[in-house]
Amino acid sequence: MSIRRLHFFKALLLAAALLASGCARFEPARARREHTDAFLSNLVHLAEAELNRPLALDDCIRIAMTNNYAARKADLNRELYRIGRQVAFTAFLPNVAASAGYNSYAKDPQVTERRFSTAGMEISLPIFMPSSWFLYAAARHGYASAELSASYVRQGIVLQTTENYFNLLVQHDTVAALESQVAAARELADRVLGLAGEGLVTGWEADQSAFAAESRQAELERARRQLAVLRSELLRGMGLSPLAPVDLSGKAPDLFRPDGEIEDLVLKALEIHPLLSIADRQVVIQNHQVRQAFCNFLPTISLFSSGSWTGNDLAAHSVNWVSGLKGVWTLFDGLANVARYRAARVERQQTTLERESTFLSVMVQVVAAEAAARDAAEAARLRQRAYDVAAAKSADYDARAREGLIPLSDALDARADVDLAQVEMVRSRYQEYLALANLELAMGLTLVPNDSPDERE
């Protein structure tokens, strides 16, 4: 190689090294600042597009299906399995490899350089490789399992969004109830303070009424702070900024308890629950893994054809082709294949046990969810009844206290009881709806918008 050409290659390598070092430079503070600005800007645009009107429950679920990070990760995982299925299919296709080279040399600087080139191509096609079939079959079922998993993740997101939505509505109602209670408590405190000034009630009774107003005010402030927390949780589940303002319309589709006794609900869940479908696929995949491990004892046969070309004048032939049949059979590998086959069978037993465990877990979840739905309905009825009784008692005590028939402190205690009963009644208002939504998820009945899992065999 000439001196000039050597210097040229050195300069090229130096330029590449300088360019690589410039591209590899990383400034953590600047990178964090740029990412923060870009991410916050994206959140602002999403909020402007999605939060420009009061949202019904269906609107929140639709937004969550698109922006929730768990759903997006599940979609990416499904895409990876789809690509893995495609990679497994390439085992049935021919392999083509090409190579090329160029050489120049001069033993004596006074002699002209000698140059010659080479090129080659090899084509091979497996004709007996049973493990490829089982590998591809396992990849197909893996992709189907990923689709089922993505659908089940979305079912969970529907339930979580529903829970966050109604928790926020409950907190809104709680704040409104507490605001009304604070106004009434302050009015009562002012009235009792006036009576105390006239000597009609004792000082400690005036303090008790003032304390009741202060207690209701503190409870109101806590409820307002909790309202901000619940709002941020709903927005985070929808993939939006937790600091964005959001208005809820309160509209939600009707939910009904599935028909049938508890045994019927359990049997229905065992027929359609996604987790059991995924467990079935995993058992099939493990069966293919066992068959694939057994194929390590079998020979593999493939066809091949290779050609080579050279521009070397010293070669006897410039073009050469070789074709034939090639077989490989591992006779002894230190018993490693035997150990792998045994391990695959043990793993298949583990997968079967996991499916049976999932079977029992689904049954228990349905029983627990059905009981919780009944408990929620009964609790809502009882809390409404408790509020009605407390309200009637408070009204009666207040009238008696005004006439001087009972101590004012009894009326204040009755007023505190009705305030607490009202808050509990408000908080139980949507519990039955949430319990029914949880029952649907436990049975695998939760509807996902635009959900059509592709169950390919």
Stockholm file with secondary structure:
# STOCKHOLM 1.0

chainA/1-457         MSIRRLHFFKALLLAAALLASGCARFEPARARREHTDAFLSNLVHLAEAELNRPLALDDCIRIAMTNNYAARKADLNRELYRIGRQVAFTAFLPNVAASAGYNSYAKDPQVTERRFSTAGMEISLPIFMPSSWFLYAAARHGYASAELSASYVRQGIVLQTTENYFNLLVQHDTVAALESQVAAARELADRVLGLAGEGLVTGWEADQSAFAAESRQAELERARRQLAVLRSELLRGMGLSPLAPVDLSGKAPDLFRPDGEIEDLVLKALEIHPLLSIADRQVVIQNHQVRQAFCNFLPTISLFSSGSWTGNDLAAHSVNWVSGLKGVWTLFDGLANVARYRAARVERQQTTLERESTFLSVMVQVVAAEAAARDAAEAARLRQRAYDVAAAKSADYDARAREGLIPLSDALDARADVDLAQVEMVRSRYQEYLALANLELAMGLTLVPNDSPDERE
#=GR chainA/1-457 SS CCHHHHHHHHHHHHHHHHHHHHHTCCCHHHHHHHHHHHHHHHHHHHHHHHSSSCBCHHHHHHHHHHHCHHHHHHHHHHHHHHHHHHHHHGGGSCEEEEEEEEEEECSSTTSCCEEEEEEEEEEEEEEECHHHHHHHHHHHHHHHHHHHHHHHHHHHHHHHHHHHHHHHHHHHHHHHHHHHHHHHHHHHHHHHHHHHHTTSSCHHHHHHHHHHHHHHHHHHHHHHHHHHHHHHHHHHHTTSCTTSCCCBCCCCCCCCCCSSCHHHHHHHHHHHCHHHHHHHHHHHHHHHHHHHHHGGGSCEEEEEEEEEEECCTTSSCSEEEEEEEEEECCCCSTTHHHHHHHHHHHHHHHHHHHHHHHHHHHHHHHHHHHHHHHHHHHHHHHHHHHHHHHHHHHHHHHHHHHHTSSCHHHHHHHHHHHHHHHHHHHHTTTHHHHHHHHHHHHHTCCCCTTCCCCCCC
#=GC SS_cons         CCHHHHHHHHHHHHHHHHHHHHHTCCCHHHHHHHHHHHHHHHHHHHHHHHSSSCBCHHHHHHHHHHHCHHHHHHHHHHHHHHHHHHHHHGGGSCEEEEEEEEEEECSSTTSCCEEEEEEEEEEEEEEECHHHHHHHHHHHHHHHHHHHHHHHHHHHHHHHHHHHHHHHHHHHHHHHHHHHHHHHHHHHHHHHHHHHHTTSSCHHHHHHHHHHHHHHHHHHHHHHHHHHHHHHHHHHHTTSCTTSCCCBCCCCCCCCCCSSCHHHHHHHHHHHCHHHHHHHHHHHHHHHHHHHHHGGGSCEEEEEEEEEEECCTTSSCSEEEEEEEEEECCCCSTTHHHHHHHHHHHHHHHHHHHHHHHHHHHHHHHHHHHHHHHHHHHHHHHHHHHHHHHHHHHHHHHHHHHHTSSCHHHHHHHHHHHHHHHHHHHHTTTHHHHHHHHHHHHHTCCCCTTCCCCCCC
//
